[in-house]
């Protein structure tokens, strides 16, 4: 560790020399306001780099019209309005998104990189990177909505999936003002993060079950409206080659907004309700019908789940509708469930979907919700602002999708 510290100190000293500039020959620069910025002087700035603190000495220009100051070197080295080098910001982004807290992220920076930063700095930089990722995604979405995306050229894709799900994120009280909680009369304590993923499938296993292509999954999500989420999901699916897919499948639970999104953006897709979610409706209804008779409950669930699994939704619906008059105390609930199955009957033809080699469950998305949201944003004692949560979600999705290095390449290219 002592040798590492000495090497860092030597590296920082050398870096300081490299970053010490002389007065430039160019005394004027164009300003965004249309006027000209004039060279004033050399100004100093300390930057935390991968080898420790280094000092820059670079030219400063000032526009006499708009009084905007310019540091061309800062812009060229991507340290404009920040005290951290791109390499350090990348580290802070990783520990800020992966560690269980920003404080632990700061500790990891000291232990693993020998760099002393505050927990607040980890939080600020990680959220800034996430916000920049969100901004870039929004720019792509805007192009997609204006039909300005380049054609998704390439070979055909056997089967392309879009999965949707949602999960609650604990937020600070100001983010839930005016929102009803799950318990009547109590305010909400969470906001729903809508999550989606896109992946491909080319094979099935020996038993005929679908097998997801390795490393083919990309993720996205955030606390946003269904309309905003739908546009983002469409953009990602288009980028992944939706137009080139032979088979296109949308998988989701029974939430109405999921199928509204599917109808608007993926009308030509095969739509499938997650089988486990549909089974849960049967299990919960059976428990309500026979709360104290276990044998009757198991028998009822077995019959109705078999109809569900076999895609015989008409039989299931007919049975539920006939029960409404027999159990008036549960009549409304039973009819609601019957309506749910009837509305989704074409999305519940599970034997047909399996015969075509499709997935019938949203396990990929459910696992991602636990990893992306549960593993970082739902830990004990955590409460987020919507902006902070969306920044960390975007950052974690970017990393889990394998696009984090692409993000930094894009920054360098810019």
MARDRENLO-46127 format. One line per 2 residues: number of its first residue (from 1); for each residue x, y, z of C-alpha. Coordinates in Angstrom, 2 decimals. Layout:
# MARDRENLO-46127
NUM	X:Y:Z  ...
***
This chain:
# MARDRENLO-46127
1	0.00:0.00:0.00  2.88:2.34:0.73
3	4.38:1.60:-2.67  1.03:2.22:-4.30
5	0.71:5.57:-2.53  4.22:6.55:-3.64
7	3.50:5.57:-7.24  0.28:7.55:-7.16
9	2.11:10.60:-5.83  4.71:10.31:-8.58
11	2.00:9.89:-11.19  0.06:12.90:-9.92
13	3.23:15.02:-10.00  3.91:13.99:-13.59
15	0.30:14.60:-14.53  0.42:18.08:-13.02
17	3.39:18.90:-15.24  1.53:17.63:-18.30
19	-1.49:19.76:-17.41  0.53:22.97:-16.97
21	0.03:25.09:-20.08  1.70:28.20:-21.39
23	-0.20:31.32:-22.51  -1.85:30.34:-25.82
25	-1.04:31.90:-29.18  -4.78:32.06:-29.91
27	-6.08:35.12:-28.08  -9.72:34.97:-29.18
29	-12.39:32.25:-29.34  -15.94:32.30:-30.72
31	-18.63:32.46:-28.03  -22.04:30.77:-28.20
33	-23.72:34.19:-27.97  -22.24:35.10:-31.35
35	-19.55:37.41:-29.99  -15.89:36.68:-29.22
37	-14.28:35.54:-25.97  -10.88:37.08:-25.25
39	-7.96:35.43:-23.47  -7.60:36.77:-19.92
41	-5.04:34.70:-18.01  -3.92:31.22:-16.91
43	-6.02:29.84:-14.07  -5.38:26.93:-11.74
45	-7.72:24.07:-10.89  -7.28:20.90:-8.84
47	-8.74:17.66:-10.22  -8.90:14.28:-8.53
49	-7.52:11.73:-11.00  -7.02:7.97:-10.89
51	-3.55:8.56:-9.44  -4.62:11.21:-6.94
53	-4.97:15.01:-6.89  -3.37:16.84:-9.83
55	-3.36:20.53:-10.61  -4.19:22.09:-13.96
57	-2.98:25.46:-15.24  -4.97:26.39:-18.32
59	-6.12:29.42:-20.33  -9.23:31.34:-19.35
61	-11.31:33.29:-21.88  -14.06:35.80:-21.16
63	-16.80:37.08:-23.46  -17.30:40.83:-23.04
65	-20.88:40.65:-24.32  -22.46:37.83:-22.28
67	-19.71:37.71:-19.62  -19.50:33.90:-20.01
69	-16.14:32.38:-19.06  -14.55:29.61:-21.14
71	-11.95:26.95:-20.34  -11.28:25.07:-23.64
73	-8.94:22.61:-21.92  -11.61:21.61:-19.40
75	-13.99:20.85:-22.22  -11.38:18.87:-24.17
77	-10.48:16.75:-21.12  -14.12:16.32:-20.00
79	-13.59:18.00:-16.64  -15.80:21.01:-17.27
81	-17.63:22.05:-14.08  -16.34:19.06:-12.14
83	-13.44:18.34:-9.82  -13.15:14.68:-10.86
85	-11.45:13.22:-13.94  -13.49:10.97:-16.26
87	-11.66:7.92:-14.87  -12.59:8.79:-11.29
89	-16.17:9.59:-12.28  -16.44:6.19:-13.88
91	-15.29:4.62:-10.60  -17.74:6.73:-8.63
93	-20.53:5.71:-10.97  -19.77:2.04:-10.43
95	-19.53:2.13:-6.64  -22.46:4.53:-6.37
97	-24.72:2.21:-8.34  -23.48:-1.12:-6.99
99	-22.66:-0.59:-3.31  -25.44:-0.81:-0.75
101	-24.97:2.85:0.18  -23.06:5.91:-0.98
103	-21.07:5.83:2.26  -19.90:2.30:1.50
105	-19.03:3.47:-1.99  -16.73:6.12:-0.54
107	-15.07:3.49:1.65  -14.55:1.25:-1.37
109	-12.92:4.08:-3.29  -10.40:4.57:-0.49
111	-9.70:0.87:-0.07  -9.53:-0.19:-3.72
113	-8.30:2.95:-5.47  -6.58:4.86:-2.68
115	-8.76:7.90:-3.41  -10.46:9.81:-0.62
117	-13.92:11.10:-1.50  -17.04:11.88:0.51
119	-20.27:9.89:0.42  -21.95:13.00:-0.92
121	-19.49:13.15:-3.80  -20.26:9.53:-4.68
123	-23.99:10.32:-4.63  -23.64:13.53:-6.63
125	-21.45:12.03:-9.36  -23.37:8.74:-9.67
127	-26.65:10.60:-10.01  -25.13:13.05:-12.50
129	-23.94:10.17:-14.69  -27.35:8.53:-14.45
131	-29.06:11.80:-15.35  -26.79:12.17:-18.38
133	-27.67:8.62:-19.47  -31.36:9.52:-19.13
135	-30.85:12.68:-21.20  -29.13:10.72:-23.98
137	-31.91:8.13:-23.95  -34.52:10.88:-24.18
139	-32.74:12.28:-27.24  -32.95:8.84:-28.89
141	-36.61:8.54:-27.96  -37.30:11.93:-29.52
143	-35.65:10.78:-32.75  -37.70:7.59:-32.69
145	-40.95:9.47:-32.24  -40.00:11.74:-35.15
147	-39.09:8.68:-37.26  -35.50:9.85:-37.49
149	-33.79:6.70:-36.22  -31.56:4.98:-38.78
151	-32.92:1.78:-40.26  -32.09:-1.20:-38.07
153	-30.08:-3.10:-40.65  -28.74:-6.58:-40.08
155	-29.68:-10.25:-40.31  -33.13:-11.47:-39.35
157	-33.81:-12.35:-35.71  -35.58:-15.58:-34.82
159	-37.59:-14.34:-31.83  -37.44:-10.98:-30.09
161	-39.13:-10.45:-26.72  -40.30:-7.36:-24.90
163	-41.13:-7.86:-21.21  -42.78:-5.35:-18.86
165	-43.15:-5.27:-15.10  -43.30:-2.79:-12.25
167	-42.17:-2.51:-8.66  -42.43:0.06:-5.89
169	-39.55:2.35:-4.90  -39.58:3.95:-1.43
171	-39.55:7.72:-1.81  -39.42:10.79:0.41
173	-42.82:12.20:1.54  -42.82:15.13:-0.90
175	-42.87:12.68:-3.82  -46.16:11.09:-2.71
177	-48.22:14.16:-1.86  -51.82:13.66:-2.94
179	-51.29:9.97:-3.72  -53.37:7.28:-2.02
181	-51.53:4.39:-0.37  -52.45:0.73:-0.59
183	-54.23:0.98:2.74  -57.30:3.17:2.64
185	-56.83:6.51:4.35  -53.04:6.24:4.47
187	-50.65:8.09:2.15  -48.49:6.27:-0.34
189	-44.91:5.57:0.65  -43.67:4.32:-2.71
191	-43.77:5.25:-6.39  -43.96:2.60:-9.07
193	-40.92:2.12:-11.26  -41.94:0.71:-14.63
195	-39.31:-1.72:-15.88  -38.78:-3.35:-19.25
197	-36.31:-5.56:-21.04  -35.64:-6.73:-24.59
199	-33.93:-10.02:-25.45  -33.67:-12.64:-28.16
201	-34.23:-16.39:-28.33  -33.10:-18.80:-31.02
203	-33.36:-22.24:-29.41  -35.36:-24.44:-27.04
205	-33.97:-27.06:-24.67  -34.39:-30.84:-24.88
207	-37.81:-30.61:-23.24  -39.02:-27.94:-25.63
209	-38.74:-24.97:-23.25  -37.48:-21.64:-24.56
211	-33.85:-20.72:-23.89  -32.85:-17.06:-23.80
213	-29.81:-16.10:-25.87  -26.87:-15.44:-23.55
215	-25.96:-11.77:-22.98  -28.78:-10.63:-25.28
217	-30.81:-8.74:-22.68  -30.99:-4.97:-22.38
219	-32.91:-3.19:-19.63  -34.62:0.14:-19.11
221	-37.02:1.72:-16.68  -37.83:4.51:-14.28
223	-40.54:6.24:-12.30  -42.52:7.64:-15.22
225	-45.91:7.66:-16.88  -47.10:4.76:-19.00
227	-46.87:6.99:-22.07  -43.24:7.91:-21.38
229	-42.33:4.32:-20.60  -44.03:3.06:-23.76
231	-42.00:5.40:-25.95  -38.77:4.35:-24.25
233	-39.57:0.66:-24.65  -40.47:1.12:-28.31
235	-37.17:2.91:-28.96  -35.14:0.13:-27.35
237	-37.04:-2.61:-29.18  -36.57:-0.78:-32.49
239	-32.85:-0.36:-31.77  -32.59:-4.08:-31.05
241	-34.14:-5.00:-34.43  -37.87:-5.31:-33.82
243	-38.52:-4.78:-37.53  -36.18:-7.67:-38.41
245	-37.65:-10.21:-35.98  -39.52:-13.18:-37.45
247	-41.44:-13.74:-34.21  -42.25:-10.81:-31.89
249	-43.55:-11.41:-28.40  -44.71:-9.11:-25.61
251	-44.85:-10.64:-22.12  -46.35:-8.86:-19.11
253	-48.62:-9.29:-16.12  -52.28:-8.32:-16.19
255	-51.87:-4.59:-15.56  -54.07:-2.69:-18.00
257	-51.41:-0.11:-18.90  -49.05:-2.89:-20.03
259	-51.45:-3.96:-22.75  -52.25:-0.39:-23.67
261	-48.52:0.05:-24.32  -48.43:-3.21:-26.29
263	-51.42:-2.20:-28.42  -49.97:1.23:-29.18
265	-46.34:0.35:-29.88  -46.30:-3.40:-30.64
267	-49.67:-4.16:-32.29  -48.25:-6.95:-34.45
269	-46.74:-8.88:-31.51  -47.93:-12.10:-29.90
271	-49.18:-10.98:-26.48  -48.79:-13.32:-23.49
273	-49.90:-12.81:-19.89  -47.30:-14.12:-17.45
275	-48.49:-17.60:-16.41  -47.44:-17.25:-12.76
277	-49.34:-13.97:-12.50  -52.47:-15.59:-13.96
279	-52.12:-18.56:-11.60  -51.87:-16.17:-8.67
281	-55.36:-14.91:-9.48  -56.65:-18.49:-9.25
283	-54.79:-19.18:-5.99  -55.99:-15.99:-4.29
285	-59.58:-16.56:-5.37  -59.47:-20.15:-4.11
287	-58.16:-18.94:-0.75  -61.02:-16.43:-0.50
289	-63.64:-19.02:-1.44  -62.45:-21.65:1.04
291	-60.54:-19.84:3.81  -60.96:-22.64:6.38
293	-61.37:-25.75:4.21  -57.94:-26.67:2.91
295	-59.07:-29.77:1.03  -61.83:-27.91:-0.80
297	-59.47:-25.05:-1.60  -56.82:-27.36:-3.05
299	-59.41:-29.25:-5.09  -60.95:-26.06:-6.49
301	-57.57:-24.54:-7.34  -56.40:-27.74:-9.05
303	-59.40:-27.88:-11.39  -59.30:-24.20:-12.31
305	-55.53:-24.05:-12.66  -55.64:-27.02:-15.02
307	-58.09:-25.12:-17.21  -55.77:-22.13:-17.11
309	-52.63:-24.14:-17.91  -54.45:-25.91:-20.74
311	-55.62:-22.62:-22.25  -59.27:-23.49:-21.67
313	-60.11:-20.00:-20.50  -63.76:-20.22:-21.58
315	-64.32:-23.09:-19.12  -62.61:-21.11:-16.37
317	-64.69:-18.00:-17.05  -67.95:-19.97:-17.24
319	-67.23:-21.61:-13.88  -66.50:-18.26:-12.24
321	-69.62:-16.59:-13.62  -71.79:-19.45:-12.40
323	-70.36:-19.04:-8.90  -71.33:-15.38:-8.56
325	-74.90:-16.08:-7.51  -73.85:-18.92:-5.20
327	-71.47:-16.73:-3.19  -73.14:-13.29:-3.09
329	-70.69:-12.02:-0.43  -67.89:-12.52:-2.98
331	-69.97:-11.76:-6.04  -68.19:-8.57:-7.09
333	-64.75:-10.08:-6.56  -65.63:-13.22:-8.53
335	-67.03:-11.18:-11.42  -63.92:-9.00:-11.46
337	-61.77:-12.10:-11.77  -64.02:-13.53:-14.47
339	-63.71:-10.28:-16.42  -59.94:-10.38:-16.01
341	-59.65:-13.86:-17.52  -62.15:-13.14:-20.29
343	-60.38:-9.92:-21.31  -57.04:-11.75:-21.50
345	-58.19:-15.10:-22.88  -56.25:-14.80:-26.16
347	-53.14:-13.94:-24.15  -53.52:-17.13:-22.10
349	-53.37:-19.83:-24.79  -50.37:-21.36:-23.09
351	-50.26:-24.73:-24.91  -50.25:-22.86:-28.24
353	-47.47:-20.53:-27.10  -45.38:-23.44:-25.81
355	-45.89:-25.35:-29.06  -44.35:-22.40:-30.85
357	-41.37:-22.47:-28.48  -42.17:-19.18:-26.69
359	-41.61:-18.18:-23.09  -44.84:-17.92:-21.07
361	-43.40:-16.21:-17.99  -41.76:-12.90:-17.16
363	-38.99:-14.42:-15.05  -36.32:-12.39:-16.83
365	-38.00:-9.11:-15.92  -38.91:-10.16:-12.39
367	-35.30:-11.12:-11.70  -34.16:-7.79:-13.13
369	-36.55:-5.90:-10.84  -34.99:-7.63:-7.86
371	-31.48:-6.93:-9.12  -31.88:-3.38:-10.41
373	-34.42:-2.04:-7.92  -34.43:-4.36:-4.92
375	-30.65:-4.77:-4.73  -29.96:-1.04:-4.51
377	-33.04:1.16:-4.08  -35.14:-0.85:-1.64
379	-32.63:-1.51:1.10  -33.48:-0.82:4.72
381	-33.99:2.85:5.57  -33.70:4.13:1.99
383	-36.00:6.84:0.65  -35.40:8.50:-2.70
385	-36.40:11.52:-4.70  -37.83:10.63:-8.11
387	-34.89:12.31:-9.82  -32.32:10.47:-7.72
389	-34.06:7.12:-8.12  -34.37:7.51:-11.89
391	-30.69:8.42:-12.17  -29.56:5.32:-10.28
393	-32.05:3.10:-12.15  -30.72:4.38:-15.48
395	-27.14:3.82:-14.36  -27.83:0.28:-13.16
397	-29.76:-0.57:-16.32  -26.89:0.77:-18.41
399	-24.38:-1.40:-16.58  -26.55:-4.53:-16.54
401	-27.19:-4.08:-20.28  -23.44:-3.99:-20.96
403	-23.59:-0.45:-22.34  -21.55:1.38:-19.69
405	-18.34:1.43:-21.73  -20.31:2.51:-24.79
407	-21.53:5.48:-22.77  -17.97:6.59:-21.98
409	-16.88:6.05:-25.60  -19.74:8.31:-26.68
411	-18.59:10.99:-24.23  -15.06:10.79:-25.59
413	-16.31:10.99:-29.17  -18.36:14.06:-28.31
***
